[in-house]
Amino acid sequence: MDLTSALAALDAQEPGSLLGIRETQWLDAKAAPYQLADPKAVEELSKDVAAFANGGGGVIVVGIATRLEHDEEVLDHVVGLDPAAVNVDQIRKLIRQRVSPAPRGVRVGWSGAEDGRVLFIDVPAQTDHALFAVPAPVGKPGAPRQETIAVPMRDGDSTHWLPRAELVQLLSAGVRASGVPTAQALADLVRQAVSEAGPGAGLRVGQGLPDRERELRTAYEQLADAGLGEPAGEAWAQGQAALQDLRHEVDGEPGWVLCLVPGRPPVAVAEPVWQAIVETGRRAPGGQDPLAAVGFPRASTGTNAPWVIPATARRVDLDGGSWGPGFLTCSGRGVWRWQPIPRFSLNQGRSADIGTAGQTPALRLRALVNLPWAEASALEINKSRRAQLEQLLPHSAVAGAVTLLSRRRGAELTAARWERGPFGNSSRSAGYTCTIAGPDGTPAVKASVMLALPTTMESTVVACADVLIENPEMWAKALGPGWDTQLGLDEVQAVLLAAWETAAELLPDVVGDPAGLSWAAPPTTELRMTCEQPADNGVLPGLDTLVDLTALGPNDAGPRSRLAVAITATPAMARADRQRLLREALVHMADAYGYVDAEFNLL
């Protein structure tokens, strides 16, 4: 296996393919992550990266242990790392700051499945023929000395420091080539080679990104009144964005990140806020780049003028990431939390039909909430919370909706008695059902709720509330003579609203306090109306046989047995906001399914 095939295996999420090969000129393996709070570990990281940059490229794989075999280190087994315990953004920043010049094209990413995930640092071969240096080791904890440098070199499966004599020869050759063989020139060269170049060390705004240097300098000048300080490291590219750290000479003042995204005005983000953005995106699964997940700051006013996000900001709008448009808000306790900006789609998740096996109700009205919490694997349903849920279910919104359907037809059929099942109940799941039966005991109407914690097949918490018209004829008999069991669209809205509220706000409390959990992806809600009981000819009937859909207008596509819509929105919200979103979602759904005359004010 060579470097190209090793990187291909890592990109294919197959780090186990590397087992059995030996460490070599282009490969270094480490069982444990760099402990970046330890200055010695930071020295090791910068030394390892610079050595590969000087040696023609290579890859560092963290999370694979080695064994000694014939005096060679052989990759033995995958140890696996917890992404939450590794600050990938800090690794990238330390590489930029401590290796000089900053090597181009370095990738820091994740590879592997949930329990066997490894980190890799891909250092490609450098094309500018530079010599990559780091601050000389200090031998004890402390800041690196600004006037010292060291040059690490890769030699087979080990790394060594370039001897002092060779380093002096190289520097002397550079001085002679510059035409100014003076002590001052030599001192200047050394200072430029030190990776942690602080204020006044000669770094330019935009240095490191020649193609965008002028753009960055213009933005910096436009934001001069904000007092951004001086460059604290070379600029770097993050996707389409150009970024550069800036610092003040006065200790204790927060730094800034100058951020340029094509099509948006330049923005300077105070470092504490920037770290909140990065930390939010770090919770994305699969080792995704944090900013690729949450996106970059976006001006909420639509202005094209450069702007500043100070350390006192309490809201930051974000867009351009895989999570879609959203915003960060800061609580009074200084805790930042991401929320999506509401939007609609027809995308149904893998859990859309969860808990429906073996069921064939005439009509199902369902609200299913996907809760992709970052800390979900540590959650459990304990006895006291389950007991609390059992006490609250008879008074829940979905129970009230089922009761209301009967009361509007002159009957007092309350959804008061809830029993466990038919879904499995354990520390990882909870399921309850309420049944309203006909005169002969045959189920007529049911309400059911379920919450399932992540499994090997599903990575999110799923909360679901259903109302099922099991048998319209039995329901009619239970109601008494003269009542129509066809639901009006206003009743469907009321049921879906109640089911959504129950699934989004009541059920999640069974695992603790949802407000204290962070998102690893945008939360979504799926609203569904489905006919699931085939007619005698085996064909599913149209929804219009059980629901009066005339308010939606005509549909050129003909009757449909299913209508569904997905809503990306924060689960907890005011009832009026939930009702408005529900109506907007139903209009979006109706239009997508051919009811082109559907309007918000008709629902």
SVG drawing of the C-alpha trace seen along z (x, -y; Angstrom):
<svg xmlns="http://www.w3.org/2000/svg" viewBox="-79 -54 107 63">
<polyline fill="none" stroke="black" stroke-width="0.4" points="0.0,0.0 1.3,-3.5 0.2,-6.9 -2.4,-7.3 -4.2,-4.1 -3.9,-4.7 -5.7,-8.0 -8.3,-6.4 -9.0,-3.9 -9.4,-6.6 -11.6,-8.7 -13.7,-5.5 -14.2,-5.2 -12.1,-2.0 -9.2,-2.7 -9.0,1.1 -7.5,1.5 -4.3,0.0 -3.8,2.7 -0.7,4.9 1.4,2.3 4.4,0.7 5.1,-2.9 7.3,-4.3 8.4,-7.6 4.8,-8.6 2.9,-7.0 2.9,-7.6 0.3,-6.0 -0.6,-7.0 -2.9,-5.1 -4.0,-8.2 -4.8,-11.8 -2.5,-14.7 -3.2,-16.2 -3.2,-19.8 -3.3,-21.2 0.3,-19.9 2.9,-22.1 5.0,-19.0 2.1,-17.4 1.7,-20.7 5.5,-20.5 5.0,-16.9 2.1,-17.8 3.9,-20.6 7.1,-18.5 5.2,-15.6 3.4,-17.8 6.5,-19.8 8.5,-16.6 6.1,-15.3 6.0,-18.7 9.8,-18.6 9.8,-14.9 7.5,-14.9 4.1,-14.4 2.5,-11.8 -0.4,-11.0 -0.6,-10.8 -3.3,-8.4 -4.5,-8.8 -6.5,-6.0 -4.5,-3.0 -2.1,-1.2 1.1,0.4 3.1,3.5 6.9,3.9 7.9,6.5 11.5,7.0 12.4,3.5 9.6,1.9 6.3,0.5 3.3,2.3 -0.2,1.0 -1.9,3.5 -5.5,2.6 -8.0,-0.2 -8.4,-1.8 -11.0,-4.3 -11.5,-7.9 -14.4,-9.9 -14.8,-12.9 -16.2,-15.0 -12.8,-14.6 -10.7,-15.9 -10.7,-19.5 -10.1,-19.3 -10.3,-23.1 -7.6,-23.6 -5.4,-21.1 -5.8,-23.0 -5.1,-26.3 -1.9,-25.1 -0.6,-23.7 -1.1,-27.1 0.4,-29.0 3.4,-26.8 4.6,-25.5 6.3,-28.1 5.5,-28.6 2.1,-27.0 2.0,-23.9 -0.6,-24.0 -3.5,-21.6 -3.3,-20.0 -6.5,-18.0 -7.7,-17.0 -10.6,-14.6 -12.3,-11.5 -12.5,-8.0 -14.4,-4.9 -17.6,-3.8 -19.0,-4.8 -16.9,-2.5 -13.8,-2.5 -13.3,-6.1 -9.8,-7.4 -8.4,-10.9 -6.1,-11.5 -3.9,-14.5 -3.0,-14.4 0.1,-16.5 0.4,-16.6 3.7,-17.0 4.6,-20.7 5.3,-22.3 7.0,-25.6 10.3,-23.9 10.2,-25.7 11.9,-24.6 9.3,-24.1 10.3,-25.1 8.8,-25.1 9.7,-26.7 12.7,-24.9 11.6,-22.6 11.8,-24.5 12.4,-21.3 9.8,-22.3 6.2,-23.7 6.1,-27.3 5.7,-29.5 8.1,-28.8 10.9,-31.4 10.4,-33.7 14.1,-33.8 14.6,-30.1 13.6,-27.6 14.1,-23.9 13.6,-21.9 12.2,-18.3 12.9,-15.8 11.2,-12.5 13.7,-9.6 12.0,-6.2 9.6,-5.6 11.2,-8.1 11.6,-11.9 14.8,-13.7 15.9,-17.3 18.0,-18.9 21.5,-19.2 22.5,-22.7 25.5,-22.7 23.2,-21.9 20.7,-24.5 23.4,-27.2 24.6,-26.3 21.1,-26.6 20.5,-30.0 23.9,-31.2 23.1,-30.2 19.9,-32.1 21.6,-35.2 24.3,-35.0 21.6,-34.6 19.8,-37.7 22.8,-39.9 22.8,-41.3 25.1,-39.0 24.6,-40.9 23.8,-39.8 20.6,-41.8 19.4,-40.0 20.1,-36.7 18.0,-37.8 15.2,-38.8 15.2,-35.4 15.0,-33.6 12.1,-35.8 10.2,-35.1 10.7,-31.4 9.2,-31.3 5.7,-29.9 3.9,-31.8 4.5,-35.2 2.8,-37.6 1.9,-41.2 4.6,-43.2 6.5,-40.1 6.0,-41.0 2.9,-39.0 0.7,-40.7 -3.1,-40.7 -3.9,-38.1 -0.5,-36.4 -0.8,-32.8 -3.6,-33.2 -1.9,-35.1 -5.1,-34.9 -7.2,-36.6 -4.6,-38.8 -5.9,-42.0 -9.5,-41.1 -8.5,-40.4 -6.5,-43.6 -9.4,-45.7 -11.8,-44.1 -9.4,-44.7 -9.1,-48.4 -12.9,-48.7 -13.1,-47.4 -10.3,-49.4 -12.5,-51.3 -13.2,-48.1 -9.6,-47.9 -8.9,-44.4 -5.2,-44.3 -2.5,-42.6 -2.3,-39.2 -1.7,-36.3 -1.0,-33.8 -1.3,-33.3 -4.6,-33.4 -6.2,-30.1 -9.0,-28.8 -12.0,-27.0 -14.1,-25.8 -14.9,-29.0 -14.2,-31.2 -10.9,-33.1 -10.1,-33.5 -7.4,-35.0 -6.8,-35.3 -6.1,-38.8 -4.8,-39.7 -4.2,-42.8 -0.9,-43.7 -2.6,-44.1 -3.0,-40.8 -6.5,-39.9 -8.4,-41.5 -10.3,-39.0 -8.9,-38.5 -10.9,-38.5 -11.4,-36.3 -11.6,-38.1 -14.0,-36.1 -14.7,-36.5 -17.3,-34.4 -18.1,-34.9 -21.3,-36.8 -21.4,-38.2 -20.0,-41.3 -16.8,-40.9 -17.3,-40.2 -15.0,-40.4 -16.1,-37.9 -14.9,-38.2 -12.9,-35.1 -15.3,-34.0 -18.2,-34.1 -16.2,-32.4 -15.3,-29.6 -19.0,-29.2 -19.7,-28.7 -17.0,-26.2 -17.9,-24.2 -21.5,-24.0 -20.4,-22.5 -18.0,-20.1 -21.0,-18.0 -21.8,-17.0 -21.4,-13.2 -18.8,-11.6 -16.0,-14.1 -17.5,-16.6 -15.7,-20.0 -17.5,-22.2 -18.0,-25.1 -19.1,-22.8 -21.9,-21.8 -23.2,-25.1 -21.9,-27.5 -20.6,-31.0 -22.0,-34.2 -24.6,-35.9 -25.8,-39.5 -29.5,-39.4 -30.2,-42.9 -29.3,-42.0 -26.6,-44.7 -23.6,-44.6 -21.4,-46.7 -18.7,-45.1 -19.9,-44.4 -18.6,-43.3 -19.9,-40.6 -18.6,-41.7 -17.9,-39.5 -21.2,-40.9 -23.3,-39.6 -26.3,-37.4 -27.4,-36.2 -25.5,-35.2 -27.2,-34.1 -25.5,-31.3 -25.9,-29.9 -24.0,-27.9 -23.4,-24.7 -25.0,-21.3 -27.4,-22.1 -29.0,-24.8 -29.9,-28.3 -30.0,-28.8 -28.8,-31.0 -27.0,-30.8 -28.4,-32.5 -26.6,-33.0 -28.5,-32.6 -28.1,-34.8 -25.7,-32.1 -23.5,-32.4 -24.6,-29.1 -24.8,-29.2 -27.5,-27.1 -28.2,-26.6 -31.7,-26.7 -32.8,-26.2 -34.7,-28.8 -38.0,-27.0 -38.3,-25.5 -40.3,-22.7 -39.6,-19.8 -41.1,-16.4 -38.0,-14.5 -39.0,-11.6 -36.4,-10.1 -35.7,-6.4 -37.9,-6.6 -41.0,-7.7 -42.8,-4.3 -41.4,-3.4 -43.8,-1.4 -46.3,-0.7 -45.4,2.9 -48.4,5.2 -50.9,2.2 -53.5,1.4 -55.6,-1.5 -58.1,-3.1 -56.5,-6.4 -53.3,-7.4 -52.5,-11.0 -48.9,-11.1 -46.4,-13.6 -42.9,-12.2 -40.1,-14.4 -36.4,-13.5 -34.2,-14.8 -30.5,-14.4 -29.0,-15.2 -25.2,-15.0 -25.2,-13.4 -28.0,-10.9 -26.0,-7.7 -25.7,-8.6 -29.5,-9.1 -31.8,-6.7 -35.4,-6.4 -35.6,-5.9 -38.4,-4.7 -39.4,-8.1 -39.6,-9.9 -41.6,-7.0 -44.0,-7.2 -44.4,-11.0 -45.1,-10.5 -47.8,-7.9 -49.5,-10.5 -49.4,-13.2 -50.6,-11.2 -54.3,-11.3 -54.0,-15.1 -51.8,-15.5 -52.6,-17.4 -53.0,-14.3 -55.4,-12.8 -57.5,-16.0 -57.6,-15.9 -59.0,-12.3 -61.5,-13.2 -62.6,-16.3 -63.2,-14.3 -65.9,-12.3 -67.3,-15.2 -67.9,-17.1 -70.0,-14.2 -72.1,-14.2 -70.3,-11.4 -68.2,-11.4 -65.4,-9.0 -62.4,-10.2 -58.8,-9.1 -58.1,-8.7 -56.8,-5.2 -53.2,-4.6 -51.5,-1.3 -47.9,-0.2 -47.4,1.1 -47.6,2.4 -44.1,1.0 -41.3,2.3 -40.6,0.6 -37.1,0.5 -34.5,-2.0 -34.1,-2.9 -37.8,-3.1 -41.2,-4.1 -44.6,-3.3 -48.2,-3.8 -51.6,-3.3 -55.1,-4.5 -58.0,-2.6 -61.6,-3.6 -63.6,-0.5 -66.9,0.1 -69.9,1.7 -68.5,5.2 -65.0,4.3 -63.4,3.9 -60.9,1.0 -62.4,-2.0 -60.0,-4.8 -56.5,-4.7 -54.0,-7.2 -50.4,-6.1 -47.1,-7.6 -43.6,-6.4 -40.0,-7.6 -37.0,-5.6 -33.4,-6.3 -30.7,-5.7 -29.9,-2.2 -27.3,-0.7 -29.7,-1.4 -30.9,-4.8 -28.7,-7.6 -31.3,-10.0 -33.9,-10.1 -37.4,-9.6 -40.6,-10.8 -43.9,-10.0 -47.6,-10.6 -50.3,-8.9 -54.1,-9.1 -55.6,-6.2 -59.1,-5.7 -58.9,-1.9 -62.5,-1.2 -64.8,-4.0 -67.9,-1.7 -67.1,-0.7 -66.4,-4.4 -69.8,-5.3 -71.5,-2.7 -69.7,-3.9 -70.8,-7.5 -74.4,-6.7 -76.8,-7.1 -76.6,-10.0 -73.0,-11.0 -70.6,-11.2 -67.1,-9.9 -65.4,-11.7 -63.0,-14.2 -63.0,-17.9 -59.7,-19.5 -59.9,-21.7 -60.1,-18.5 -57.1,-17.0 -55.2,-20.2 -56.2,-20.1 -55.1,-16.5 -51.8,-17.0 -51.1,-20.1 -51.8,-18.1 -49.8,-15.2 -46.8,-17.5 -47.0,-19.3 -47.0,-16.0 -44.1,-14.5 -42.1,-17.6 -42.5,-18.8 -44.0,-16.1 -42.2,-12.9 -38.7,-14.3 -39.0,-15.1 -38.8,-11.4 -35.0,-11.5 -34.4,-14.6 -34.1,-18.3 -33.9,-18.7 -32.9,-22.3 -29.5,-21.2 -28.7,-19.0 -27.0,-20.2 -27.8,-19.4 -25.6,-17.2 -27.9,-17.9 -31.1,-19.9 -34.2,-18.6 -37.2,-17.8 -40.8,-17.0 -42.7,-14.8 -46.5,-15.2 -48.4,-12.5 -51.9,-11.5 -52.1,-8.0 -54.7,-5.4 -53.3,-2.0 -56.3,0.4 -56.7,1.8 -60.2,2.2 -61.5,5.6 -59.7,5.2 -56.4,4.7 -56.1,1.0 -55.6,-1.7 -58.5,-4.2 -58.0,-7.9 -57.7,-10.2 -60.8,-12.1 -62.9,-9.1 -62.0,-9.7 -61.0,-13.4 -62.9,-16.3 -60.2,-17.9 -62.4,-20.3 -60.7,-23.3 -57.5,-22.4 -59.2,-22.8 -59.1,-20.4 -56.2,-18.0 -55.5,-17.1 -53.4,-14.1 -56.5,-12.3 -57.0,-10.8 -54.0,-10.1 -53.8,-7.7 -50.9,-9.5 -49.9,-13.1 -46.7,-14.0 -44.5,-17.0 -41.3,-17.6 -40.6,-20.7 -37.2,-21.7 -37.7,-23.7 -36.8,-23.8 -39.1,-21.4 -40.1,-23.7 -42.1,-26.8 -45.2,-28.8 -48.5,-27.2 -49.4,-30.1 -46.1,-29.7 -46.6,-26.0 -50.1,-26.5 -48.8,-29.0 -46.0,-26.7 -48.5,-23.8 -50.7,-25.7 -47.7,-26.9 -46.4,-23.3 -49.8,-22.0 -50.0,-24.5 -46.5,-23.6 -47.5,-19.9 -50.7,-20.4 -49.1,-22.4 -46.4,-19.8 -49.0,-17.0 -51.0,-18.9 -53.5,-21.0 -52.2,-24.1 -55.1,-26.3 -54.4,-25.7 -53.9,-28.9 -52.9,-29.7 -56.1,-31.7 -58.3,-28.8 -57.0,-26.4"/>
</svg>
